[in-house]
Amino acid sequence: MALKDKHYSEGVLREIVWVSGAVDSFAEAKAVLKRIGHLTLSDSSVWRRKEEWGERFEAIESAEREKANTLPKRSDFRRQVLNATSRIGVSMDGTKVYIRDEGWKELKVGSSFEIKVYPTWNKEMGEWEDLAHAVDNRYVAHLGGPEVFGQMMWAEAKRRGWEQAVDKEVVGDGAPWIWNLAQEHFYDGQQVVDWYHATEHLGEIAKLVHGEGTKTAHRWYNEAQKKLYQGHAEQIALEVRKMATTHPEIADDLGREAGYFENNKRRMQYLEMREEGFVIGSGMVESGCKQFKARFCGPGMRWNRDGIKRLIPIRASVMGHCFDAMWQVAYNSPPN
């Protein structure tokens, strides 16, 4: 049998651990358990159950990651087995969490998703359009370097059916570590720079050249945004290079912005991507970052590294709506 707790049944234990990952503090978890479950627990009692079962969740993730990255096939899965879909994607990003005695550290967050196309109001074009959306999002997160995180992402994508998918994509904000992992693990996926990050760079260029908040800056931004939306990233890069020659005082800044569009032009073919039904925004993983941050960066929260690592897989399983499957594996696994 798995870990046992003489005070509570398996069902009550499951709900205690679920609540610890679903709400944004142990104090809130205690209040929810008291009001809904009529359980009177201290903050520390909820924390102890999180420690015990979070360690088990973490071990299951580690075993799945090792198996997915060393063997060609797997016969067992951490969560419910998903039917391979013909169109799937992954997206990666990072957020900061505070670790006691270490300071602010990056938590790398990844999402796997299914791609679905349905009619959507397109604010940029002012009309209805069939646009791709990320649905059935699942999450992984890692407090550490890209190597282990990349292995975790591959384990999740492989479980989801990446190798069998007809269409697949990787969405990121342009950070080099994301594209390095994409090349290592997802080399056969369409790479896409998040549309909204790209437009932020257009806004920066407009501010540099025409001044923040001016009508000229606003007009240039709107025109450039339309060009980018049609997939003309290379044209924008050339235009910004030309600007740098007539504005020597900001030439270095403009050169960096031009380089951003030059280096990512093949990942900014937004017209083609939309027509082929690919997602062009990374809202799914940005939402994941916000949900992790809400749990880990509340007022007065100070985590040690081991404590936050044990809550990460619980939070991820709650966010991805696969906690029950994860719990079943954890509860029925033999003790170490």
N, C-alpha and C positions, 0 to 999 in steps of 0.2 A: 504493500500500500504506500501511498504518498505520505507527505507530511500530515500529522494529525494534530488536532487541537482539542483537548478534552473538554473545553468550555462550550464549544459550538458544533452544531451539525455541519455537514458538508455544504448544504444549501445556504446556511447563514454565513459561513466562512466566505463562500463565493461572493455573496452580496457585499460583505465588508470590503473585500479586496477590490471589487468592481467600483464601489463608491469612492474608494481612495484614489482611483485613477480617473473617475468621471467628473468630480467636482474640483474646485480650485484651491482647496486647503484641507488639512486634516481637521480643523475646527468645523468647517462646513460639512465634511463627511460625518463627523460626530452628530451634528445637528440633524442631518438627513436621516441617519440611522435611527435616531431617537424618535423623530416625528413619523417616519414612514414605517420603520420596522419595530418600533417600541423597544429598541435596544439602548441601554445606557452604557456607553463606553467612554473612556478618556481619549484625548488626542494621542497619547502614547500607546494606548492599546491598538488603535487603528494603525498607527505607525509600525508597531511590531508585526502585525499581520502583513502589512505591505512589505516589510523586510523579508519575512519568511517566504512568501509566495512570489514576490518580485525576483528573488534570487532563483527560484525555480523557473520562472518565465525566462529570465536571462539565460539560464543554462539550456533551455529548449531552443532559443534563438541561436545560441552559439553552436549547438549540435547541428541545427538545420543549415546554418551558414557553412560549416565545415563540410558537411555532406554534399551540399550543392556545388561547392567549389573544388571538390576532389573526385567525385564520382560522376559518370555520365548520366546515371538515372537514379531516381529515388523511389522508394516504395511506401514511405510514410511521410506525413506532412504535419506541420505545426498546427495548422488551422484546417478548416474544412477544405477539401480539394475543390478547386474551381474548375469549371469546364473551360477548356482553352477557347478563347474568343479570337475572331479573325483580326480584330483591331484593338491593340493595347498600347499603352505608353507609360513612360516613367518621367518623373520630374524631380530635380534636386535643388536644394537651397541650404542656407545656414542661418542660425539665429544665435544670440548670445545669452548665456545663463551664468549666474554668479556662483562660483565654487569657493567655499571657505578656504582661506589660506592660499588661494591661487588667483582669485580675481575673476574677471569676465572671460569665459571660454566659449568657443564656438560649438554649438550643437548642430551637427549635420542632420538634415531632415530629408527624407525621400518619400515619394508617393508613387504607387502604381495604380493604374486606372484603365477602365475600358473607354473606348472612344465611341460616342454616339452623335449622330447628326440629326438635328431637328430645327424647325423654323424658329428664328430668334430675331428680335428687333436690333438692328445694327445701328448704334448711335453714330459711328463714324460716317456711315453712308446715308443715314436717315431713311432706312427702308427695311422691310423684312427680308431675311436671307437665311438659307439653310447653312447653319454653322455647326462646327464640331464642338462637343463638350466632353469634359472628363467626368465619368460617372463611376460609382462603386469604388471609391478611393480607399486604398489601404496604405498604411504608413509604417515606416521604420525610422529609427533615429539612433545616432551614435555620438557619444561625447569623446571625440578623439580624431585621429587622422583619417585621410581619405581611403587608405588601403582597406581597412576593416569595413568601413562604411560601404565601399564599392562592392565588397563581397556580400554584405547584407542585402544591398539593392539587387544584386544578381540572383541571390537565393529567392527573394520575393518575386522578381520578374519570371524566373524559371518556374516557380511553383504556379504562377499565373498562366503560363503557357507561351512565354516569349518565343521559344524556339519554333512553335507551330503556327504562330500568328502570321497572317498574310501582310498586314500593315502594322508598323510599329514606329514609335517616335520617342525622342528624348527632348524635353523642354528644360531650358535653363536660362539664367540671367546674363550669361556671357562670361562668368568667372572661369579662368583657365582650368581649375581643378575639376569642374563639372565636365568639361569637354574631354579632359584626360581620362576620366572614368568612363565616359561614353565611348571613347575609342577603345578602351580596354575590354569593357563588358558588353557594350551595346553598339558595336561598330556597324551592324546591319540596320540600325534604326535611323529614321529621318531626324536630323538635328534641327531644332527650332529655338531661336532666341526669343524669349518672352517679349511680346509686343509692347507691353507697358513699360518695361525697362528700356527698350529701344527708344520709345517716345520721350522718356525722361532725358535721354541724351540729346534729343532734338531741342527740348526745352532749355537745356544748359547752353547749347550753341546759340539759341535765340537771345538768351540773357547776356552772354558774353559779347555778342556783336552789336545788338540793338538796345540793350538795357532792359533791366527787369521790369515787367509790367507795361511796357510801351506798346502802342498800337502797331508799330513796325515789327516788334518782336512777335506779337500775337499773329500778325499776318504771315510773317515768314514761317512761323511754327505750323500754322494750318496748312500752308502750301507744301511744306516738307513732309508733314504727316500724311498727306494724300499721296505723295510720291512713294513714301515708304510703304504705305498700305498696298500700293500696286506692285511692290517688289523691287523698287529702284534704289536699293541701298548703295550700290556702286555710284550712281549719279549723285547722291547726297554726299558721298565721300569726296568726290571730285569737286563739288561746289564748295565744300568746307575747306579743302586744300587751297582753292583759289582765294577764299576769304582770308586765309592765313597770310597770303602775300600782300594783302592790302591793309592788314591790321597787325603789324609787326609786334606791337606791345602785348598781344595775346596769342601770338603765333604758336607758342608751345602748347597752350591749352587747346587751341583749335586742331593742332596736329594730332594730339591724343584722341580727340573726338573723331577726327577723320579716320584714324587708325582703327577705332572701334568698329566703324561701319565697313571699312575695308576688310578687316580680319573676319568679320561675321557675315559678309554679304551672302554667302551660300546658305547661311542659316536664317536669312531674312527674306526669302522668296515668298512673301505673305500671300500674294495673289494666287500663286500656284498651290501653296499649302491649303488655302481655304477651298479652292476648287477641288482639291483631292480629299477634302474632309479631314484635315489634321487640325488639332488644337493649336492655337498660336499664343495662348496666355498661360502663365504658370500659377494661376489663382489657386489651384488645388494644393500645391505644396506651400504656397504662402499662407493659406488658411491653416495648414498643418503647423507651420512655424508659430503662428499666433496662438494656436491651441496649446502647444507645448509651453510657450512662454507664459501664458495665463496660469498654467499649473505650477511653473517653476520660478516665476519672477514676481510673485505677489508681495505686498508690503511686508517688510521685515524678514522675508524668506532668505535663509542662508543654508545652502546644502553642502554636505561633504560629498566627495566624489562617489563613494560607494552607495550612499543613500539615494542620490539622484539616479544612478545607473539602475538601481532596482525598481524604481518607479517608471522609468522610461518605457520598458516593454509593456507594462500594465496600461499606461496612458495610450500608447500606440494601438494596442488591441481594442481599447474602448473606442477610440476615434475611428478605427477601421471596422467597427461593428463585428468583430470576430473574437471578442473576449470569451464567450462561452466555449467555443471550440478550443481555444488556448487553455482555458481552465480544465477542460476535460482531459487533455493530454497531461497537464501538470499534476492533476489530482490522482491520476491513475499510473503515473510514472513511478518506478521503484525509487526509494530513497538512495542518496549517494552513499 
